[in-house]
Amino acid sequence: MSKILGLDLGTNSIGWAIRDTQTSNENQIIDFGVIVFKKGVGDGKSGEFSLAAERRGK
């Protein structure tokens, strides 16, 4: 079986799908999904701030 892994790399997420290219019908997708990450910045009164800087005490 020949399979292809497709990835969609976003800023806060990764999407993925696995295709079986030897399947002759229209439905070649075996499985798919997405992983969503938390934002790397926080929202404050003066705008966004780095959560890593806050954790490091800066």
PDBQT receptor file of N, H, CA, C and O in Angstrom, charges set to zero:
ATOM      1  N   MET A   1       0.836  -1.186   0.000  1.00  0.00    +0.000 N 
ATOM      2  CA  MET A   1       0.000   0.000   0.000  1.00  0.00    +0.000 C 
ATOM      3  C   MET A   1       0.879   1.247   0.000  1.00  0.00    +0.000 C 
ATOM      4  O   MET A   1       1.853   1.340   0.747  1.00  0.00    +0.000 OA
ATOM      5  N   SER A   2       0.523   2.179  -0.834  1.00  0.00    +0.000 N 
ATOM      6  H   SER A   2      -0.268   2.103  -1.441  1.00  0.00    +0.000 HD
ATOM      7  CA  SER A   2       1.227   3.455  -0.887  1.00  0.00    +0.000 C 
ATOM      8  C   SER A   2       0.389   4.500  -0.163  1.00  0.00    +0.000 C 
ATOM      9  O   SER A   2      -0.766   4.740  -0.513  1.00  0.00    +0.000 OA
ATOM     10  N   LYS A   3       0.987   5.119   0.852  1.00  0.00    +0.000 N 
ATOM     11  H   LYS A   3       1.926   4.924   1.136  1.00  0.00    +0.000 HD
ATOM     12  CA  LYS A   3       0.262   6.103   1.649  1.00  0.00    +0.000 C 
ATOM     13  C   LYS A   3       1.002   7.430   1.612  1.00  0.00    +0.000 C 
ATOM     14  O   LYS A   3       2.225   7.475   1.485  1.00  0.00    +0.000 OA
ATOM     15  N   ILE A   4       0.231   8.518   1.726  1.00  0.00    +0.000 N 
ATOM     16  H   ILE A   4      -0.763   8.482   1.829  1.00  0.00    +0.000 HD
ATOM     17  CA  ILE A   4       0.792   9.865   1.761  1.00  0.00    +0.000 C 
ATOM     18  C   ILE A   4       0.299  10.549   3.024  1.00  0.00    +0.000 C 
ATOM     19  O   ILE A   4      -0.891  10.517   3.337  1.00  0.00    +0.000 OA
ATOM     20  N   LEU A   5       1.230  11.171   3.751  1.00  0.00    +0.000 N 
ATOM     21  H   LEU A   5       2.197  11.197   3.496  1.00  0.00    +0.000 HD
ATOM     22  CA  LEU A   5       0.896  11.963   4.930  1.00  0.00    +0.000 C 
ATOM     23  C   LEU A   5       0.916  13.429   4.527  1.00  0.00    +0.000 C 
ATOM     24  O   LEU A   5       1.938  13.932   4.061  1.00  0.00    +0.000 OA
ATOM     25  N   GLY A   6      -0.203  14.115   4.701  1.00  0.00    +0.000 N 
ATOM     26  H   GLY A   6      -1.034  13.707   5.080  1.00  0.00    +0.000 HD
ATOM     27  CA  GLY A   6      -0.284  15.545   4.417  1.00  0.00    +0.000 C 
ATOM     28  C   GLY A   6      -0.326  16.320   5.715  1.00  0.00    +0.000 C 
ATOM     29  O   GLY A   6      -1.041  15.944   6.644  1.00  0.00    +0.000 OA
ATOM     30  N   LEU A   7       0.446  17.412   5.787  1.00  0.00    +0.000 N 
ATOM     31  H   LEU A   7       1.027  17.716   5.032  1.00  0.00    +0.000 HD
ATOM     32  CA  LEU A   7       0.501  18.249   6.984  1.00  0.00    +0.000 C 
ATOM     33  C   LEU A   7       0.145  19.683   6.632  1.00  0.00    +0.000 C 
ATOM     34  O   LEU A   7       0.525  20.179   5.572  1.00  0.00    +0.000 OA
ATOM     35  N   ASP A   8      -0.584  20.351   7.518  1.00  0.00    +0.000 N 
ATOM     36  H   ASP A   8      -0.893  19.948   8.380  1.00  0.00    +0.000 HD
ATOM     37  CA  ASP A   8      -0.887  21.772   7.407  1.00  0.00    +0.000 C 
ATOM     38  C   ASP A   8      -0.390  22.432   8.684  1.00  0.00    +0.000 C 
ATOM     39  O   ASP A   8      -1.027  22.322   9.732  1.00  0.00    +0.000 OA
ATOM     40  N   LEU A   9       0.746  23.118   8.599  1.00  0.00    +0.000 N 
ATOM     41  H   LEU A   9       1.264  23.207   7.748  1.00  0.00    +0.000 HD
ATOM     42  CA  LEU A   9       1.381  23.711   9.772  1.00  0.00    +0.000 C 
ATOM     43  C   LEU A   9       0.935  25.158   9.912  1.00  0.00    +0.000 C 
ATOM     44  O   LEU A   9       1.310  26.013   9.110  1.00  0.00    +0.000 OA
ATOM     45  N   GLY A  10       0.135  25.426  10.931  1.00  0.00    +0.000 N 
ATOM     46  H   GLY A  10      -0.170  24.731  11.583  1.00  0.00    +0.000 HD
ATOM     47  CA  GLY A  10      -0.320  26.781  11.204  1.00  0.00    +0.000 C 
ATOM     48  C   GLY A  10       0.418  27.376  12.388  1.00  0.00    +0.000 C 
ATOM     49  O   GLY A  10       1.309  26.740  12.951  1.00  0.00    +0.000 OA
ATOM     50  N   THR A  11       0.053  28.594  12.769  1.00  0.00    +0.000 N 
ATOM     51  H   THR A  11      -0.670  29.111  12.311  1.00  0.00    +0.000 HD
ATOM     52  CA  THR A  11       0.726  29.251  13.886  1.00  0.00    +0.000 C 
ATOM     53  C   THR A  11       0.329  28.654  15.226  1.00  0.00    +0.000 C 
ATOM     54  O   THR A  11       1.152  28.596  16.140  1.00  0.00    +0.000 OA
ATOM     55  N   ASN A  12      -0.913  28.209  15.363  1.00  0.00    +0.000 N 
ATOM     56  H   ASN A  12      -1.582  28.256  14.620  1.00  0.00    +0.000 HD
ATOM     57  CA  ASN A  12      -1.386  27.630  16.621  1.00  0.00    +0.000 C 
ATOM     58  C   ASN A  12      -1.948  26.226  16.445  1.00  0.00    +0.000 C 
ATOM     59  O   ASN A  12      -2.590  25.703  17.355  1.00  0.00    +0.000 OA
ATOM     60  N   SER A  13      -1.716  25.604  15.282  1.00  0.00    +0.000 N 
ATOM     61  H   SER A  13      -1.195  26.029  14.542  1.00  0.00    +0.000 HD
ATOM     62  CA  SER A  13      -2.293  24.282  15.056  1.00  0.00    +0.000 C 
ATOM     63  C   SER A  13      -1.493  23.508  14.009  1.00  0.00    +0.000 C 
ATOM     64  O   SER A  13      -0.729  24.076  13.229  1.00  0.00    +0.000 OA
ATOM     65  N   ILE A  14      -1.700  22.192  14.025  1.00  0.00    +0.000 N 
ATOM     66  H   ILE A  14      -2.320  21.731  14.659  1.00  0.00    +0.000 HD
ATOM     67  CA  ILE A  14      -1.156  21.305  13.001  1.00  0.00    +0.000 C 
ATOM     68  C   ILE A  14      -2.296  20.413  12.534  1.00  0.00    +0.000 C 
ATOM     69  O   ILE A  14      -2.897  19.694  13.332  1.00  0.00    +0.000 OA
ATOM     70  N   GLY A  15      -2.589  20.461  11.251  1.00  0.00    +0.000 N 
ATOM     71  H   GLY A  15      -2.101  21.046  10.603  1.00  0.00    +0.000 HD
ATOM     72  CA  GLY A  15      -3.587  19.577  10.661  1.00  0.00    +0.000 C 
ATOM     73  C   GLY A  15      -2.880  18.464   9.907  1.00  0.00    +0.000 C 
ATOM     74  O   GLY A  15      -1.796  18.671   9.361  1.00  0.00    +0.000 OA
ATOM     75  N   TRP A  16      -3.491  17.277   9.873  1.00  0.00    +0.000 N 
ATOM     76  H   TRP A  16      -4.372  17.109  10.317  1.00  0.00    +0.000 HD
ATOM     77  CA  TRP A  16      -2.858  16.153   9.193  1.00  0.00    +0.000 C 
ATOM     78  C   TRP A  16      -3.917  15.265   8.542  1.00  0.00    +0.000 C 
ATOM     79  O   TRP A  16      -5.067  15.229   8.977  1.00  0.00    +0.000 OA
ATOM     80  N   ALA A  17      -3.513  14.555   7.498  1.00  0.00    +0.000 N 
ATOM     81  H   ALA A  17      -2.578  14.585   7.144  1.00  0.00    +0.000 HD
ATOM     82  CA  ALA A  17      -4.378  13.591   6.819  1.00  0.00    +0.000 C 
ATOM     83  C   ALA A  17      -3.504  12.492   6.221  1.00  0.00    +0.000 C 
ATOM     84  O   ALA A  17      -2.371  12.740   5.809  1.00  0.00    +0.000 OA
ATOM     85  N   ILE A  18      -4.047  11.276   6.178  1.00  0.00    +0.000 N 
ATOM     86  H   ILE A  18      -4.968  11.075   6.513  1.00  0.00    +0.000 HD
ATOM     87  CA  ILE A  18      -3.359  10.136   5.566  1.00  0.00    +0.000 C 
ATOM     88  C   ILE A  18      -4.210   9.649   4.398  1.00  0.00    +0.000 C 
ATOM     89  O   ILE A  18      -5.396   9.362   4.560  1.00  0.00    +0.000 OA
ATOM     90  N   ARG A  19      -3.583   9.557   3.200  1.00  0.00    +0.000 N 
ATOM     91  H   ARG A  19      -2.619   9.790   3.069  1.00  0.00    +0.000 HD
ATOM     92  CA  ARG A  19      -4.261   9.093   1.991  1.00  0.00    +0.000 C 
ATOM     93  C   ARG A  19      -3.683   7.765   1.539  1.00  0.00    +0.000 C 
ATOM     94  O   ARG A  19      -2.479   7.533   1.640  1.00  0.00    +0.000 OA
ATOM     95  N   ASP A  20      -4.549   6.897   1.039  1.00  0.00    +0.000 N 
ATOM     96  H   ASP A  20      -5.528   7.086   0.956  1.00  0.00    +0.000 HD
ATOM     97  CA  ASP A  20      -4.122   5.652   0.395  1.00  0.00    +0.000 C 
ATOM     98  C   ASP A  20      -4.265   5.859  -1.106  1.00  0.00    +0.000 C 
ATOM     99  O   ASP A  20      -5.380   5.859  -1.628  1.00  0.00    +0.000 OA
ATOM    100  N   THR A  21      -3.148   6.035  -1.804  1.00  0.00    +0.000 N 
ATOM    101  H   THR A  21      -2.243   6.035  -1.380  1.00  0.00    +0.000 HD
ATOM    102  CA  THR A  21      -3.194   6.380  -3.227  1.00  0.00    +0.000 C 
ATOM    103  C   THR A  21      -3.520   5.187  -4.126  1.00  0.00    +0.000 C 
ATOM    104  O   THR A  21      -3.807   5.375  -5.308  1.00  0.00    +0.000 OA
ATOM    105  N   GLN A  22      -3.483   3.982  -3.598  1.00  0.00    +0.000 N 
ATOM    106  H   GLN A  22      -3.250   3.829  -2.638  1.00  0.00    +0.000 HD
ATOM    107  CA  GLN A  22      -3.799   2.814  -4.417  1.00  0.00    +0.000 C 
ATOM    108  C   GLN A  22      -5.282   2.470  -4.393  1.00  0.00    +0.000 C 
ATOM    109  O   GLN A  22      -5.711   1.549  -5.088  1.00  0.00    +0.000 OA
ATOM    110  N   THR A  23      -6.069   3.195  -3.608  1.00  0.00    +0.000 N 
ATOM    111  H   THR A  23      -5.720   3.943  -3.044  1.00  0.00    +0.000 HD
ATOM    112  CA  THR A  23      -7.515   2.984  -3.595  1.00  0.00    +0.000 C 
ATOM    113  C   THR A  23      -8.100   3.651  -4.830  1.00  0.00    +0.000 C 
ATOM    114  O   THR A  23      -7.818   4.818  -5.102  1.00  0.00    +0.000 OA
ATOM    115  N   SER A  24      -8.916   2.911  -5.580  1.00  0.00    +0.000 N 
ATOM    116  H   SER A  24      -9.145   1.963  -5.359  1.00  0.00    +0.000 HD
ATOM    117  CA  SER A  24      -9.423   3.442  -6.847  1.00  0.00    +0.000 C 
ATOM    118  C   SER A  24     -10.698   4.274  -6.680  1.00  0.00    +0.000 C 
ATOM    119  O   SER A  24     -11.071   5.009  -7.594  1.00  0.00    +0.000 OA
ATOM    120  N   ASN A  25     -11.367   4.174  -5.539  1.00  0.00    +0.000 N 
ATOM    121  H   ASN A  25     -11.064   3.577  -4.796  1.00  0.00    +0.000 HD
ATOM    122  CA  ASN A  25     -12.596   4.956  -5.370  1.00  0.00    +0.000 C 
ATOM    123  C   ASN A  25     -12.267   6.384  -4.949  1.00  0.00    +0.000 C 
ATOM    124  O   ASN A  25     -11.099   6.724  -4.762  1.00  0.00    +0.000 OA
ATOM    125  N   GLU A  26     -13.293   7.217  -4.799  1.00  0.00    +0.000 N 
ATOM    126  H   GLU A  26     -14.242   6.940  -4.951  1.00  0.00    +0.000 HD
ATOM    127  CA  GLU A  26     -13.094   8.631  -4.468  1.00  0.00    +0.000 C 
ATOM    128  C   GLU A  26     -12.570   8.838  -3.049  1.00  0.00    +0.000 C 
ATOM    129  O   GLU A  26     -11.877   9.822  -2.790  1.00  0.00    +0.000 OA
ATOM    130  N   ASN A  27     -12.889   7.931  -2.129  1.00  0.00    +0.000 N 
ATOM    131  H   ASN A  27     -13.452   7.132  -2.340  1.00  0.00    +0.000 HD
ATOM    132  CA  ASN A  27     -12.543   8.123  -0.723  1.00  0.00    +0.000 C 
ATOM    133  C   ASN A  27     -11.162   7.539  -0.429  1.00  0.00    +0.000 C 
ATOM    134  O   ASN A  27     -11.055   6.398   0.021  1.00  0.00    +0.000 OA
ATOM    135  N   GLN A  28     -10.116   8.307  -0.678  1.00  0.00    +0.000 N 
ATOM    136  H   GLN A  28     -10.203   9.234  -1.044  1.00  0.00    +0.000 HD
ATOM    137  CA  GLN A  28      -8.745   7.862  -0.426  1.00  0.00    +0.000 C 
ATOM    138  C   GLN A  28      -8.270   8.235   0.965  1.00  0.00    +0.000 C 
ATOM    139  O   GLN A  28      -7.215   7.766   1.392  1.00  0.00    +0.000 OA
ATOM    140  N   ILE A  29      -9.017   9.065   1.687  1.00  0.00    +0.000 N 
ATOM    141  H   ILE A  29      -9.874   9.446   1.340  1.00  0.00    +0.000 HD
ATOM    142  CA  ILE A  29      -8.580   9.518   3.011  1.00  0.00    +0.000 C 
ATOM    143  C   ILE A  29      -8.835   8.417   4.033  1.00  0.00    +0.000 C 
ATOM    144  O   ILE A  29      -9.970   7.982   4.225  1.00  0.00    +0.000 OA
ATOM    145  N   ILE A  30      -7.759   7.973   4.688  1.00  0.00    +0.000 N 
ATOM    146  H   ILE A  30      -6.837   8.327   4.532  1.00  0.00    +0.000 HD
ATOM    147  CA  ILE A  30      -7.851   6.935   5.714  1.00  0.00    +0.000 C 
ATOM    148  C   ILE A  30      -8.211   7.553   7.055  1.00  0.00    +0.000 C 
ATOM    149  O   ILE A  30      -9.097   7.065   7.756  1.00  0.00    +0.000 OA
ATOM    150  N   ASP A  31      -7.518   8.632   7.408  1.00  0.00    +0.000 N 
ATOM    151  H   ASP A  31      -6.798   9.029   6.839  1.00  0.00    +0.000 HD
ATOM    152  CA  ASP A  31      -7.761   9.299   8.693  1.00  0.00    +0.000 C 
ATOM    153  C   ASP A  31      -7.269  10.738   8.595  1.00  0.00    +0.000 C 
ATOM    154  O   ASP A  31      -6.438  11.061   7.747  1.00  0.00    +0.000 OA
ATOM    155  N   PHE A  32      -7.786  11.597   9.466  1.00  0.00    +0.000 N 
ATOM    156  H   PHE A  32      -8.461  11.335  10.155  1.00  0.00    +0.000 HD
ATOM    157  CA  PHE A  32      -7.358  12.995   9.489  1.00  0.00    +0.000 C 
ATOM    158  C   PHE A  32      -7.622  13.565  10.870  1.00  0.00    +0.000 C 
ATOM    159  O   PHE A  32      -8.380  12.992  11.654  1.00  0.00    +0.000 OA
ATOM    160  N   GLY A  33      -6.994  14.697  11.166  1.00  0.00    +0.000 N 
ATOM    161  H   GLY A  33      -6.378  15.162  10.530  1.00  0.00    +0.000 HD
ATOM    162  CA  GLY A  33      -7.210  15.320  12.464  1.00  0.00    +0.000 C 
ATOM    163  C   GLY A  33      -6.474  16.639  12.579  1.00  0.00    +0.000 C 
ATOM    164  O   GLY A  33      -5.832  17.103  11.637  1.00  0.00    +0.000 OA
ATOM    165  N   VAL A  34      -6.583  17.230  13.758  1.00  0.00    +0.000 N 
ATOM    166  H   VAL A  34      -7.105  16.853  14.523  1.00  0.00    +0.000 HD
ATOM    167  CA  VAL A  34      -5.937  18.513  14.023  1.00  0.00    +0.000 C 
ATOM    168  C   VAL A  34      -5.519  18.572  15.485  1.00  0.00    +0.000 C 
ATOM    169  O   VAL A  34      -6.198  18.026  16.354  1.00  0.00    +0.000 OA
ATOM    170  N   ILE A  35      -4.406  19.232  15.750  1.00  0.00    +0.000 N 
ATOM    171  H   ILE A  35      -3.855  19.676  15.044  1.00  0.00    +0.000 HD
ATOM    172  CA  ILE A  35      -3.939  19.498  17.108  1.00  0.00    +0.000 C 
ATOM    173  C   ILE A  35      -3.861  21.013  17.249  1.00  0.00    +0.000 C 
ATOM    174  O   ILE A  35      -3.197  21.679  16.454  1.00  0.00    +0.000 OA
ATOM    175  N   VAL A  36      -4.539  21.561  18.260  1.00  0.00    +0.000 N 
ATOM    176  H   VAL A  36      -5.078  21.021  18.905  1.00  0.00    +0.000 HD
ATOM    177  CA  VAL A  36      -4.566  23.007  18.476  1.00  0.00    +0.000 C 
ATOM    178  C   VAL A  36      -3.792  23.327  19.747  1.00  0.00    +0.000 C 
ATOM    179  O   VAL A  36      -4.002  22.701  20.786  1.00  0.00    +0.000 OA
ATOM    180  N   PHE A  37      -2.892  24.310  19.658  1.00  0.00    +0.000 N 
ATOM    181  H   PHE A  37      -2.721  24.818  18.814  1.00  0.00    +0.000 HD
ATOM    182  CA  PHE A  37      -2.068  24.726  20.789  1.00  0.00    +0.000 C 
ATOM    183  C   PHE A  37      -2.612  26.017  21.391  1.00  0.00    +0.000 C 
ATOM    184  O   PHE A  37      -3.313  26.781  20.727  1.00  0.00    +0.000 OA
ATOM    185  N   LYS A  38      -2.275  26.249  22.669  1.00  0.00    +0.000 N 
ATOM    186  H   LYS A  38      -1.706  25.628  23.208  1.00  0.00    +0.000 HD
ATOM    187  CA  LYS A  38      -2.618  27.516  23.303  1.00  0.00    +0.000 C 
ATOM    188  C   LYS A  38      -1.833  28.641  22.645  1.00  0.00    +0.000 C 
ATOM    189  O   LYS A  38      -0.767  28.421  22.070  1.00  0.00    +0.000 OA
ATOM    190  N   LYS A  39      -2.381  29.858  22.738  1.00  0.00    +0.000 N 
ATOM    191  H   LYS A  39      -3.247  30.037  23.204  1.00  0.00    +0.000 HD
ATOM    192  CA  LYS A  39      -1.658  31.023  22.234  1.00  0.00    +0.000 C 
ATOM    193  C   LYS A  39      -0.375  31.211  23.023  1.00  0.00    +0.000 C 
ATOM    194  O   LYS A  39      -0.339  30.928  24.220  1.00  0.00    +0.000 OA
ATOM    195  N   GLY A  40       0.668  31.680  22.378  1.00  0.00    +0.000 N 
ATOM    196  H   GLY A  40       0.639  31.911  21.405  1.00  0.00    +0.000 HD
ATOM    197  CA  GLY A  40       1.949  31.916  23.036  1.00  0.00    +0.000 C 
ATOM    198  C   GLY A  40       2.062  33.289  23.663  1.00  0.00    +0.000 C 
ATOM    199  O   GLY A  40       3.071  33.624  24.284  1.00  0.00    +0.000 OA
ATOM    200  N   VAL A  41       0.999  34.093  23.491  1.00  0.00    +0.000 N 
ATOM    201  H   VAL A  41       0.179  33.821  22.987  1.00  0.00    +0.000 HD
ATOM    202  CA  VAL A  41       1.001  35.443  24.060  1.00  0.00    +0.000 C 
ATOM    203  C   VAL A  41      -0.283  35.652  24.848  1.00  0.00    +0.000 C 
ATOM    204  O   VAL A  41      -1.305  35.022  24.573  1.00  0.00    +0.000 OA
ATOM    205  N   GLY A  42      -0.218  36.539  25.825  1.00  0.00    +0.000 N 
ATOM    206  H   GLY A  42       0.612  37.051  26.048  1.00  0.00    +0.000 HD
ATOM    207  CA  GLY A  42      -1.390  36.907  26.597  1.00  0.00    +0.000 C 
ATOM    208  C   GLY A  42      -1.889  38.278  26.166  1.00  0.00    +0.000 C 
ATOM    209  O   GLY A  42      -1.154  39.046  25.544  1.00  0.00    +0.000 OA
ATOM    210  N   ASP A  43      -3.139  38.583  26.498  1.00  0.00    +0.000 N 
ATOM    211  H   ASP A  43      -3.735  37.960  27.003  1.00  0.00    +0.000 HD
ATOM    212  CA  ASP A  43      -3.721  39.882  26.175  1.00  0.00    +0.000 C 
ATOM    213  C   ASP A  43      -3.746  40.741  27.424  1.00  0.00    +0.000 C 
ATOM    214  O   ASP A  43      -4.289  40.336  28.453  1.00  0.00    +0.000 OA
ATOM    215  N   GLY A  44      -3.165  41.915  27.336  1.00  0.00    +0.000 N 
ATOM    216  H   GLY A  44      -2.724  42.243  26.501  1.00  0.00    +0.000 HD
ATOM    217  CA  GLY A  44      -3.141  42.845  28.460  1.00  0.00    +0.000 C 
ATOM    218  C   GLY A  44      -3.763  44.175  28.071  1.00  0.00    +0.000 C 
ATOM    219  O   GLY A  44      -4.228  44.339  26.943  1.00  0.00    +0.000 OA
ATOM    220  N   LYS A  45      -3.773  45.120  28.992  1.00  0.00    +0.000 N 
ATOM    221  H   LYS A  45      -3.395  44.987  29.909  1.00  0.00    +0.000 HD
ATOM    222  CA  LYS A  45      -4.343  46.443  28.728  1.00  0.00    +0.000 C 
ATOM    223  C   LYS A  45      -3.575  47.180  27.640  1.00  0.00    +0.000 C 
ATOM    224  O   LYS A  45      -4.165  47.912  26.846  1.00  0.00    +0.000 OA
ATOM    225  N   SER A  46      -2.253  46.986  27.603  1.00  0.00    +0.000 N 
ATOM    226  H   SER A  46      -1.773  46.391  28.248  1.00  0.00    +0.000 HD
ATOM    227  CA  SER A  46      -1.429  47.687  26.612  1.00  0.00    +0.000 C 
ATOM    228  C   SER A  46      -1.148  46.833  25.376  1.00  0.00    +0.000 C 
ATOM    229  O   SER A  46      -0.315  47.210  24.551  1.00  0.00    +0.000 OA
ATOM    230  N   GLY A  47      -1.815  45.708  25.232  1.00  0.00    +0.000 N 
ATOM    231  H   GLY A  47      -2.491  45.401  25.902  1.00  0.00    +0.000 HD
ATOM    232  CA  GLY A  47      -1.612  44.838  24.071  1.00  0.00    +0.000 C 
ATOM    233  C   GLY A  47      -1.162  43.453  24.493  1.00  0.00    +0.000 C 
ATOM    234  O   GLY A  47      -1.361  43.037  25.634  1.00  0.00    +0.000 OA
ATOM    235  N   GLU A  48      -0.555  42.751  23.557  1.00  0.00    +0.000 N 
ATOM    236  H   GLU A  48      -0.394  43.089  22.630  1.00  0.00    +0.000 HD
ATOM    237  CA  GLU A  48      -0.110  41.387  23.827  1.00  0.00    +0.000 C 
ATOM    238  C   GLU A  48       1.223  41.387  24.567  1.00  0.00    +0.000 C 
ATOM    239  O   GLU A  48       2.036  42.296  24.402  1.00  0.00    +0.000 OA
ATOM    240  N   PHE A  49       1.437  40.353  25.385  1.00  0.00    +0.000 N 
ATOM    241  H   PHE A  49       0.776  39.615  25.518  1.00  0.00    +0.000 HD
ATOM    242  CA  PHE A  49       2.705  40.190  26.087  1.00  0.00    +0.000 C 
ATOM    243  C   PHE A  49       3.108  38.728  26.027  1.00  0.00    +0.000 C 
ATOM    244  O   PHE A  49       2.257  37.848  25.898  1.00  0.00    +0.000 OA
ATOM    245  N   SER A  50       4.398  38.469  26.121  1.00  0.00    +0.000 N 
ATOM    246  H   SER A  50       5.089  39.184  26.227  1.00  0.00    +0.000 HD
ATOM    247  CA  SER A  50       4.937  37.120  26.021  1.00  0.00    +0.000 C 
ATOM    248  C   SER A  50       4.696  36.346  27.315  1.00  0.00    +0.000 C 
ATOM    249  O   SER A  50       5.069  36.808  28.394  1.00  0.00    +0.000 OA
ATOM    250  N   LEU A  51       4.078  35.180  27.213  1.00  0.00    +0.000 N 
ATOM    251  H   LEU A  51       3.774  34.805  26.338  1.00  0.00    +0.000 HD
ATOM    252  CA  LEU A  51       3.886  34.328  28.388  1.00  0.00    +0.000 C 
ATOM    253  C   LEU A  51       5.216  33.753  28.858  1.00  0.00    +0.000 C 
ATOM    254  O   LEU A  51       5.394  33.507  30.051  1.00  0.00    +0.000 OA
ATOM    255  N   ALA A  52       6.153  33.535  27.936  1.00  0.00    +0.000 N 
ATOM    256  H   ALA A  52       6.008  33.735  26.967  1.00  0.00    +0.000 HD
ATOM    257  CA  ALA A  52       7.474  33.020  28.310  1.00  0.00    +0.000 C 
ATOM    258  C   ALA A  52       8.234  34.050  29.132  1.00  0.00    +0.000 C 
ATOM    259  O   ALA A  52       8.913  33.686  30.092  1.00  0.00    +0.000 OA
ATOM    260  N   ALA A  53       8.138  35.327  28.779  1.00  0.00    +0.000 N 
ATOM    261  H   ALA A  53       7.587  35.624  27.999  1.00  0.00    +0.000 HD
ATOM    262  CA  ALA A  53       8.825  36.375  29.531  1.00  0.00    +0.000 C 
ATOM    263  C   ALA A  53       8.254  36.474  30.941  1.00  0.00    +0.000 C 
ATOM    264  O   ALA A  53       8.993  36.684  31.903  1.00  0.00    +0.000 OA
ATOM    265  N   GLU A  54       6.944  36.323  31.059  1.00  0.00    +0.000 N 
ATOM    266  H   GLU A  54       6.344  36.152  30.277  1.00  0.00    +0.000 HD
ATOM    267  CA  GLU A  54       6.313  36.363  32.384  1.00  0.00    +0.000 C 
ATOM    268  C   GLU A  54       6.783  35.183  33.236  1.00  0.00    +0.000 C 
ATOM    269  O   GLU A  54       7.016  35.330  34.435  1.00  0.00    +0.000 OA
ATOM    270  N   ARG A  55       6.918  34.022  32.613  1.00  0.00    +0.000 N 
ATOM    271  H   ARG A  55       6.729  33.903  31.639  1.00  0.00    +0.000 HD
ATOM    272  CA  ARG A  55       7.356  32.826  33.323  1.00  0.00    +0.000 C 
ATOM    273  C   ARG A  55       8.805  32.966  33.793  1.00  0.00    +0.000 C 
ATOM    274  O   ARG A  55       9.166  32.481  34.865  1.00  0.00    +0.000 OA
ATOM    275  N   ARG A  56       9.631  33.633  32.979  1.00  0.00    +0.000 N 
ATOM    276  H   ARG A  56       9.338  34.027  32.108  1.00  0.00    +0.000 HD
ATOM    277  CA  ARG A  56      11.046  33.827  33.325  1.00  0.00    +0.000 C 
ATOM    278  C   ARG A  56      11.245  34.990  34.287  1.00  0.00    +0.000 C 
ATOM    279  O   ARG A  56      12.354  35.185  34.782  1.00  0.00    +0.000 OA
ATOM    280  N   GLY A  57      10.209  35.764  34.564  1.00  0.00    +0.000 N 
ATOM    281  H   GLY A  57       9.308  35.605  34.161  1.00  0.00    +0.000 HD
ATOM    282  CA  GLY A  57      10.310  36.868  35.506  1.00  0.00    +0.000 C 
ATOM    283  C   GLY A  57      10.823  38.153  34.900  1.00  0.00    +0.000 C 
ATOM    284  O   GLY A  57      11.346  39.006  35.616  1.00  0.00    +0.000 OA
ATOM    285  N   LYS A  58      10.686  38.312  33.585  1.00  0.00    +0.000 N 
ATOM    286  H   LYS A  58      10.261  37.618  33.003  1.00  0.00    +0.000 HD
ATOM    287  CA  LYS A  58      11.159  39.544  32.920  1.00  0.00    +0.000 C 
ATOM    288  C   LYS A  58      10.002  40.460  32.633  1.00  0.00    +0.000 C 
ATOM    289  O   LYS A  58      10.195  41.543  32.080  1.00  0.00    +0.000 OA
TER     290      LYS A  58
